Amino acid sequence: MALIKFIFITILVLWLIRMLIRLILPMLFNNLASKMQQQATGQQYQQKRQKPEGSISIDYMPPKPDQGKTDKLGDFVDYEEIK
């Protein structure tokens, strides 16, 4: 009798959890999606507001190569082909 009671209670608890998940998860996902959408529109607004139209901005400048390295290579000797 205890086994049947345990199985019945387990099935009832699992069924209740399933019903709660069906009710709660869609609300959580809708809330999360709306927050992400608000953040995206806020970022777009900030980007448009910061740069006036026609301005140029450079985000990355590559480092310039050192000019002093060629002096350390040695003397350059002209090559002439002899026939």
Chimera marker file (.cmm) of the C-alpha trace (Angstrom):
<marker_set name="trace">
<marker id="1" x="0.000" y="0.000" z="0.000" r="1" g="1" b="0" radius="0.5"/>
<marker id="2" x="2.878" y="2.366" z="0.779" r="1" g="1" b="0" radius="0.5"/>
<marker id="3" x="4.364" y="1.786" z="-2.689" r="1" g="1" b="0" radius="0.5"/>
<marker id="4" x="1.097" y="2.755" z="-4.397" r="1" g="1" b="0" radius="0.5"/>
<marker id="5" x="0.817" y="5.860" z="-2.194" r="1" g="1" b="0" radius="0.5"/>
<marker id="6" x="4.432" y="6.845" z="-3.019" r="1" g="1" b="0" radius="0.5"/>
<marker id="7" x="3.868" y="6.393" z="-6.762" r="1" g="1" b="0" radius="0.5"/>
<marker id="8" x="0.621" y="8.404" z="-6.625" r="1" g="1" b="0" radius="0.5"/>
<marker id="9" x="2.241" y="11.284" z="-4.717" r="1" g="1" b="0" radius="0.5"/>
<marker id="10" x="5.251" y="11.263" z="-7.068" r="1" g="1" b="0" radius="0.5"/>
<marker id="11" x="3.035" y="11.408" z="-10.154" r="1" g="1" b="0" radius="0.5"/>
<marker id="12" x="0.950" y="14.196" z="-8.584" r="1" g="1" b="0" radius="0.5"/>
<marker id="13" x="4.046" y="16.268" z="-7.702" r="1" g="1" b="0" radius="0.5"/>
<marker id="14" x="5.558" y="15.803" z="-11.172" r="1" g="1" b="0" radius="0.5"/>
<marker id="15" x="2.243" y="16.801" z="-12.787" r="1" g="1" b="0" radius="0.5"/>
<marker id="16" x="2.054" y="19.954" z="-10.635" r="1" g="1" b="0" radius="0.5"/>
<marker id="17" x="5.644" y="20.887" z="-11.507" r="1" g="1" b="0" radius="0.5"/>
<marker id="18" x="4.857" y="20.382" z="-15.191" r="1" g="1" b="0" radius="0.5"/>
<marker id="19" x="1.812" y="22.674" z="-14.981" r="1" g="1" b="0" radius="0.5"/>
<marker id="20" x="3.772" y="25.368" z="-13.129" r="1" g="1" b="0" radius="0.5"/>
<marker id="21" x="6.560" y="25.243" z="-15.704" r="1" g="1" b="0" radius="0.5"/>
<marker id="22" x="4.023" y="25.636" z="-18.517" r="1" g="1" b="0" radius="0.5"/>
<marker id="23" x="2.668" y="28.751" z="-16.821" r="1" g="1" b="0" radius="0.5"/>
<marker id="24" x="5.865" y="30.367" z="-15.529" r="1" g="1" b="0" radius="0.5"/>
<marker id="25" x="8.458" y="29.785" z="-18.290" r="1" g="1" b="0" radius="0.5"/>
<marker id="26" x="6.620" y="31.680" z="-21.065" r="1" g="1" b="0" radius="0.5"/>
<marker id="27" x="6.264" y="34.705" z="-18.779" r="1" g="1" b="0" radius="0.5"/>
<marker id="28" x="9.980" y="34.588" z="-17.925" r="1" g="1" b="0" radius="0.5"/>
<marker id="29" x="11.009" y="34.311" z="-21.569" r="1" g="1" b="0" radius="0.5"/>
<marker id="30" x="8.728" y="37.183" z="-22.581" r="1" g="1" b="0" radius="0.5"/>
<marker id="31" x="10.175" y="39.327" z="-19.802" r="1" g="1" b="0" radius="0.5"/>
<marker id="32" x="13.735" y="38.438" z="-20.822" r="1" g="1" b="0" radius="0.5"/>
<marker id="33" x="13.030" y="39.116" z="-24.514" r="1" g="1" b="0" radius="0.5"/>
<marker id="34" x="11.504" y="42.514" z="-23.769" r="1" g="1" b="0" radius="0.5"/>
<marker id="35" x="14.519" y="43.514" z="-21.624" r="1" g="1" b="0" radius="0.5"/>
<marker id="36" x="16.929" y="42.509" z="-24.392" r="1" g="1" b="0" radius="0.5"/>
<marker id="37" x="14.903" y="44.462" z="-26.944" r="1" g="1" b="0" radius="0.5"/>
<marker id="38" x="14.935" y="47.563" z="-24.731" r="1" g="1" b="0" radius="0.5"/>
<marker id="39" x="18.707" y="47.302" z="-24.315" r="1" g="1" b="0" radius="0.5"/>
<marker id="40" x="19.214" y="46.976" z="-28.070" r="1" g="1" b="0" radius="0.5"/>
<marker id="41" x="17.071" y="50.007" z="-28.845" r="1" g="1" b="0" radius="0.5"/>
<marker id="42" x="18.864" y="51.975" z="-26.117" r="1" g="1" b="0" radius="0.5"/>
<marker id="43" x="22.253" y="51.139" z="-27.609" r="1" g="1" b="0" radius="0.5"/>
<marker id="44" x="21.104" y="52.131" z="-31.089" r="1" g="1" b="0" radius="0.5"/>
<marker id="45" x="19.829" y="55.437" z="-29.741" r="1" g="1" b="0" radius="0.5"/>
<marker id="46" x="23.122" y="56.127" z="-27.972" r="1" g="1" b="0" radius="0.5"/>
<marker id="47" x="25.159" y="55.331" z="-31.082" r="1" g="1" b="0" radius="0.5"/>
<marker id="48" x="23.045" y="57.623" z="-33.241" r="1" g="1" b="0" radius="0.5"/>
<marker id="49" x="23.209" y="60.378" z="-30.656" r="1" g="1" b="0" radius="0.5"/>
<marker id="50" x="26.974" y="60.269" z="-30.185" r="1" g="1" b="0" radius="0.5"/>
<marker id="51" x="28.139" y="60.625" z="-33.804" r="1" g="1" b="0" radius="0.5"/>
<marker id="52" x="26.828" y="63.415" z="-35.969" r="1" g="1" b="0" radius="0.5"/>
<marker id="53" x="26.136" y="62.520" z="-39.562" r="1" g="1" b="0" radius="0.5"/>
<marker id="54" x="29.157" y="62.744" z="-41.851" r="1" g="1" b="0" radius="0.5"/>
<marker id="55" x="31.768" y="62.409" z="-39.112" r="1" g="1" b="0" radius="0.5"/>
<marker id="56" x="34.485" y="59.809" z="-39.324" r="1" g="1" b="0" radius="0.5"/>
<marker id="57" x="35.707" y="57.861" z="-36.348" r="1" g="1" b="0" radius="0.5"/>
<marker id="58" x="38.547" y="55.350" z="-36.309" r="1" g="1" b="0" radius="0.5"/>
<marker id="59" x="38.273" y="52.681" z="-33.636" r="1" g="1" b="0" radius="0.5"/>
<marker id="60" x="41.588" y="50.888" z="-34.233" r="1" g="1" b="0" radius="0.5"/>
<marker id="61" x="44.946" y="52.155" z="-35.413" r="1" g="1" b="0" radius="0.5"/>
<marker id="62" x="47.526" y="49.442" z="-36.165" r="1" g="1" b="0" radius="0.5"/>
<marker id="63" x="50.926" y="50.018" z="-34.580" r="1" g="1" b="0" radius="0.5"/>
<marker id="64" x="53.536" y="51.561" z="-36.878" r="1" g="1" b="0" radius="0.5"/>
<marker id="65" x="56.522" y="49.332" z="-37.653" r="1" g="1" b="0" radius="0.5"/>
<marker id="66" x="59.827" y="50.387" z="-36.186" r="1" g="1" b="0" radius="0.5"/>
<marker id="67" x="61.978" y="52.258" z="-38.742" r="1" g="1" b="0" radius="0.5"/>
<marker id="68" x="65.239" y="51.549" z="-36.921" r="1" g="1" b="0" radius="0.5"/>
<marker id="69" x="65.323" y="47.830" z="-37.713" r="1" g="1" b="0" radius="0.5"/>
<marker id="70" x="66.531" y="48.286" z="-41.305" r="1" g="1" b="0" radius="0.5"/>
<marker id="71" x="69.731" y="49.972" z="-40.100" r="1" g="1" b="0" radius="0.5"/>
<marker id="72" x="70.707" y="46.905" z="-38.101" r="1" g="1" b="0" radius="0.5"/>
<marker id="73" x="70.555" y="44.559" z="-41.078" r="1" g="1" b="0" radius="0.5"/>
<marker id="74" x="73.898" y="45.627" z="-42.545" r="1" g="1" b="0" radius="0.5"/>
<marker id="75" x="75.186" y="47.278" z="-45.701" r="1" g="1" b="0" radius="0.5"/>
<marker id="76" x="73.449" y="46.841" z="-49.037" r="1" g="1" b="0" radius="0.5"/>
<marker id="77" x="75.666" y="45.633" z="-51.863" r="1" g="1" b="0" radius="0.5"/>
<marker id="78" x="74.605" y="46.156" z="-55.485" r="1" g="1" b="0" radius="0.5"/>
<marker id="79" x="74.420" y="42.970" z="-57.503" r="1" g="1" b="0" radius="0.5"/>
<marker id="80" x="75.716" y="42.954" z="-61.042" r="1" g="1" b="0" radius="0.5"/>
<marker id="81" x="75.344" y="40.011" z="-63.328" r="1" g="1" b="0" radius="0.5"/>
<marker id="82" x="78.565" y="39.027" z="-65.110" r="1" g="1" b="0" radius="0.5"/>
<marker id="83" x="78.341" y="37.211" z="-68.462" r="1" g="1" b="0" radius="0.5"/>
<link id1="1" id2="2" r="1" g="1" b="0" radius="0.2"/>
<link id1="2" id2="3" r="1" g="1" b="0" radius="0.2"/>
<link id1="3" id2="4" r="1" g="1" b="0" radius="0.2"/>
<link id1="4" id2="5" r="1" g="1" b="0" radius="0.2"/>
<link id1="5" id2="6" r="1" g="1" b="0" radius="0.2"/>
<link id1="6" id2="7" r="1" g="1" b="0" radius="0.2"/>
<link id1="7" id2="8" r="1" g="1" b="0" radius="0.2"/>
<link id1="8" id2="9" r="1" g="1" b="0" radius="0.2"/>
<link id1="9" id2="10" r="1" g="1" b="0" radius="0.2"/>
<link id1="10" id2="11" r="1" g="1" b="0" radius="0.2"/>
<link id1="11" id2="12" r="1" g="1" b="0" radius="0.2"/>
<link id1="12" id2="13" r="1" g="1" b="0" radius="0.2"/>
<link id1="13" id2="14" r="1" g="1" b="0" radius="0.2"/>
<link id1="14" id2="15" r="1" g="1" b="0" radius="0.2"/>
<link id1="15" id2="16" r="1" g="1" b="0" radius="0.2"/>
<link id1="16" id2="17" r="1" g="1" b="0" radius="0.2"/>
<link id1="17" id2="18" r="1" g="1" b="0" radius="0.2"/>
<link id1="18" id2="19" r="1" g="1" b="0" radius="0.2"/>
<link id1="19" id2="20" r="1" g="1" b="0" radius="0.2"/>
<link id1="20" id2="21" r="1" g="1" b="0" radius="0.2"/>
<link id1="21" id2="22" r="1" g="1" b="0" radius="0.2"/>
<link id1="22" id2="23" r="1" g="1" b="0" radius="0.2"/>
<link id1="23" id2="24" r="1" g="1" b="0" radius="0.2"/>
<link id1="24" id2="25" r="1" g="1" b="0" radius="0.2"/>
<link id1="25" id2="26" r="1" g="1" b="0" radius="0.2"/>
<link id1="26" id2="27" r="1" g="1" b="0" radius="0.2"/>
<link id1="27" id2="28" r="1" g="1" b="0" radius="0.2"/>
<link id1="28" id2="29" r="1" g="1" b="0" radius="0.2"/>
<link id1="29" id2="30" r="1" g="1" b="0" radius="0.2"/>
<link id1="30" id2="31" r="1" g="1" b="0" radius="0.2"/>
<link id1="31" id2="32" r="1" g="1" b="0" radius="0.2"/>
<link id1="32" id2="33" r="1" g="1" b="0" radius="0.2"/>
<link id1="33" id2="34" r="1" g="1" b="0" radius="0.2"/>
<link id1="34" id2="35" r="1" g="1" b="0" radius="0.2"/>
<link id1="35" id2="36" r="1" g="1" b="0" radius="0.2"/>
<link id1="36" id2="37" r="1" g="1" b="0" radius="0.2"/>
<link id1="37" id2="38" r="1" g="1" b="0" radius="0.2"/>
<link id1="38" id2="39" r="1" g="1" b="0" radius="0.2"/>
<link id1="39" id2="40" r="1" g="1" b="0" radius="0.2"/>
<link id1="40" id2="41" r="1" g="1" b="0" radius="0.2"/>
<link id1="41" id2="42" r="1" g="1" b="0" radius="0.2"/>
<link id1="42" id2="43" r="1" g="1" b="0" radius="0.2"/>
<link id1="43" id2="44" r="1" g="1" b="0" radius="0.2"/>
<link id1="44" id2="45" r="1" g="1" b="0" radius="0.2"/>
<link id1="45" id2="46" r="1" g="1" b="0" radius="0.2"/>
<link id1="46" id2="47" r="1" g="1" b="0" radius="0.2"/>
<link id1="47" id2="48" r="1" g="1" b="0" radius="0.2"/>
<link id1="48" id2="49" r="1" g="1" b="0" radius="0.2"/>
<link id1="49" id2="50" r="1" g="1" b="0" radius="0.2"/>
<link id1="50" id2="51" r="1" g="1" b="0" radius="0.2"/>
<link id1="51" id2="52" r="1" g="1" b="0" radius="0.2"/>
<link id1="52" id2="53" r="1" g="1" b="0" radius="0.2"/>
<link id1="53" id2="54" r="1" g="1" b="0" radius="0.2"/>
<link id1="54" id2="55" r="1" g="1" b="0" radius="0.2"/>
<link id1="55" id2="56" r="1" g="1" b="0" radius="0.2"/>
<link id1="56" id2="57" r="1" g="1" b="0" radius="0.2"/>
<link id1="57" id2="58" r="1" g="1" b="0" radius="0.2"/>
<link id1="58" id2="59" r="1" g="1" b="0" radius="0.2"/>
<link id1="59" id2="60" r="1" g="1" b="0" radius="0.2"/>
<link id1="60" id2="61" r="1" g="1" b="0" radius="0.2"/>
<link id1="61" id2="62" r="1" g="1" b="0" radius="0.2"/>
<link id1="62" id2="63" r="1" g="1" b="0" radius="0.2"/>
<link id1="63" id2="64" r="1" g="1" b="0" radius="0.2"/>
<link id1="64" id2="65" r="1" g="1" b="0" radius="0.2"/>
<link id1="65" id2="66" r="1" g="1" b="0" radius="0.2"/>
<link id1="66" id2="67" r="1" g="1" b="0" radius="0.2"/>
<link id1="67" id2="68" r="1" g="1" b="0" radius="0.2"/>
<link id1="68" id2="69" r="1" g="1" b="0" radius="0.2"/>
<link id1="69" id2="70" r="1" g="1" b="0" radius="0.2"/>
<link id1="70" id2="71" r="1" g="1" b="0" radius="0.2"/>
<link id1="71" id2="72" r="1" g="1" b="0" radius="0.2"/>
<link id1="72" id2="73" r="1" g="1" b="0" radius="0.2"/>
<link id1="73" id2="74" r="1" g="1" b="0" radius="0.2"/>
<link id1="74" id2="75" r="1" g="1" b="0" radius="0.2"/>
<link id1="75" id2="76" r="1" g="1" b="0" radius="0.2"/>
<link id1="76" id2="77" r="1" g="1" b="0" radius="0.2"/>
<link id1="77" id2="78" r="1" g="1" b="0" radius="0.2"/>
<link id1="78" id2="79" r="1" g="1" b="0" radius="0.2"/>
<link id1="79" id2="80" r="1" g="1" b="0" radius="0.2"/>
<link id1="80" id2="81" r="1" g="1" b="0" radius="0.2"/>
<link id1="81" id2="82" r="1" g="1" b="0" radius="0.2"/>
<link id1="82" id2="83" r="1" g="1" b="0" radius="0.2"/>
</marker_set>
